[in-house]
Amino acid sequence: LPAHFSGAHLSFVRGYMGISQKEFASALGLKTHATISGWESKGDKASGMQGVAEVFLRLLMAEFIKEDGFAKHFREFLEV
């Protein structure tokens, strides 16, 4: 997606990959899953997660689906 994650997108993607809120929070260095829960509660509105968290989630998605073109796109983005 060329746009920010909505709460619903985040919830779907995280669930599809089988990552709990607690696991995702831990991967982001958060102490609890409360932030993740708050993002997901936004529903169809933008989750409010920072860009770094969005990039991290998109890279997790790329690894999950093993789509090299997707991961390459974000490696290029990080080099800019």
C-alpha atoms as a printed R data frame, in Angstrom:
   type eleno elety resid chain resno       x       y      z
1  ATOM     1    CA   LEU     A     1   0.000   0.000  0.000
2  ATOM     2    CA   PRO     A     2   1.275   3.480 -0.786
3  ATOM     3    CA   ALA     A     3  -0.612   4.836  2.236
4  ATOM     4    CA   HIS     A     4  -0.384   4.449  5.999
5  ATOM     5    CA   PHE     A     5  -1.820   1.368  7.655
6  ATOM     6    CA   SER     A     6  -5.303   1.736  9.033
7  ATOM     7    CA   GLY     A     7  -6.081  -0.009 12.290
8  ATOM     8    CA   ALA     A     8  -8.044  -2.614 10.331
9  ATOM     9    CA   HIS     A     9  -5.138  -3.244  7.922
10 ATOM    10    CA   LEU     A    10  -2.741  -3.668 10.811
11 ATOM    11    CA   SER     A    11  -5.046  -6.085 12.574
12 ATOM    12    CA   PHE     A    12  -5.577  -8.123  9.408
13 ATOM    13    CA   VAL     A    13  -1.910  -8.317  8.432
14 ATOM    14    CA   ARG     A    14  -0.754  -9.145 11.943
15 ATOM    15    CA   GLY     A    15  -3.406 -11.837 12.260
16 ATOM    16    CA   TYR     A    16  -2.660 -13.243  8.801
17 ATOM    17    CA   MET     A    17   1.000 -13.645  9.743
18 ATOM    18    CA   GLY     A    18   0.044 -15.199 13.074
19 ATOM    19    CA   ILE     A    19   1.803 -12.549 15.165
20 ATOM    20    CA   SER     A    20   0.130 -11.694 18.448
21 ATOM    21    CA   GLN     A    21  -0.139  -8.121 19.639
22 ATOM    22    CA   LYS     A    22   2.325  -9.004 22.382
23 ATOM    23    CA   GLU     A    23   4.838 -10.468 19.909
24 ATOM    24    CA   PHE     A    24   4.581  -7.459 17.616
25 ATOM    25    CA   ALA     A    25   4.961  -5.066 20.539
26 ATOM    26    CA   SER     A    26   8.039  -6.951 21.720
27 ATOM    27    CA   ALA     A    27   9.587  -6.841 18.225
28 ATOM    28    CA   LEU     A    28   9.118  -3.067 18.248
29 ATOM    29    CA   GLY     A    29  10.700  -2.756 21.673
30 ATOM    30    CA   LEU     A    30   7.437  -1.852 23.416
31 ATOM    31    CA   LYS     A    31   6.842  -3.013 26.992
32 ATOM    32    CA   THR     A    32   3.190  -3.973 26.495
33 ATOM    33    CA   HIS     A    33   0.751  -4.624 23.683
34 ATOM    34    CA   ALA     A    34  -1.375  -1.597 24.661
35 ATOM    35    CA   THR     A    35   0.071   0.538 21.851
36 ATOM    36    CA   ILE     A    36  -0.691  -2.133 19.255
37 ATOM    37    CA   SER     A    37  -4.215  -2.472 20.635
38 ATOM    38    CA   GLY     A    38  -4.655   1.289 20.394
39 ATOM    39    CA   TRP     A    39  -3.481   1.359 16.788
40 ATOM    40    CA   GLU     A    40  -5.827  -1.457 15.829
41 ATOM    41    CA   SER     A    41  -8.776   0.176 17.574
42 ATOM    42    CA   LYS     A    42  -8.670   2.990 14.999
43 ATOM    43    CA   GLY     A    43 -10.581   0.763 12.559
44 ATOM    44    CA   ASP     A    44 -10.676   2.310  9.086
45 ATOM    45    CA   LYS     A    45  -8.724   5.383 10.198
46 ATOM    46    CA   ALA     A    46  -4.926   5.670 10.036
47 ATOM    47    CA   SER     A    47  -3.405   3.657 12.872
48 ATOM    48    CA   GLY     A    48  -1.063   6.436 13.941
49 ATOM    49    CA   MET     A    49   1.976   4.170 14.049
50 ATOM    50    CA   GLN     A    50   5.295   5.830 13.296
51 ATOM    51    CA   GLY     A    51   6.928   5.367  9.914
52 ATOM    52    CA   VAL     A    52   9.648   3.150 11.336
53 ATOM    53    CA   ALA     A    53   7.037   0.735 12.682
54 ATOM    54    CA   GLU     A    54   5.261   0.704  9.316
55 ATOM    55    CA   VAL     A    55   8.492  -0.056  7.475
56 ATOM    56    CA   PHE     A    56   9.276  -2.811  9.973
57 ATOM    57    CA   LEU     A    57   5.842  -4.372  9.492
58 ATOM    58    CA   ARG     A    58   6.136  -4.167  5.709
59 ATOM    59    CA   LEU     A    59   9.519  -5.890  5.867
60 ATOM    60    CA   LEU     A    60   8.015  -8.594  8.086
61 ATOM    61    CA   MET     A    61   5.280  -8.998  5.479
62 ATOM    62    CA   ALA     A    62   7.861  -9.333  2.712
63 ATOM    63    CA   GLU     A    63   9.739 -11.977  4.651
64 ATOM    64    CA   PHE     A    64   6.486 -13.807  5.423
65 ATOM    65    CA   ILE     A    65   5.436 -13.983  1.771
66 ATOM    66    CA   LYS     A    66   9.025 -14.238  0.456
67 ATOM    67    CA   GLU     A    67   8.491 -11.555 -2.146
68 ATOM    68    CA   ASP     A    68  11.977 -10.347 -3.048
69 ATOM    69    CA   GLY     A    69  10.764  -7.401 -5.116
70 ATOM    70    CA   PHE     A    70   8.812  -6.092 -2.148
71 ATOM    71    CA   ALA     A    71  11.767  -6.322  0.246
72 ATOM    72    CA   LYS     A    72  14.085  -4.784 -2.373
73 ATOM    73    CA   HIS     A    73  11.725  -1.816 -2.718
74 ATOM    74    CA   PHE     A    74  12.008  -1.069  0.991
75 ATOM    75    CA   ARG     A    75  15.773  -1.579  1.104
76 ATOM    76    CA   GLU     A    76  15.972   1.092 -1.606
77 ATOM    77    CA   PHE     A    77  13.605   3.305  0.397
78 ATOM    78    CA   LEU     A    78  15.841   3.035  3.481
79 ATOM    79    CA   GLU     A    79  18.913   4.028  1.453
80 ATOM    80    CA   VAL     A    80  17.373   7.351  0.364
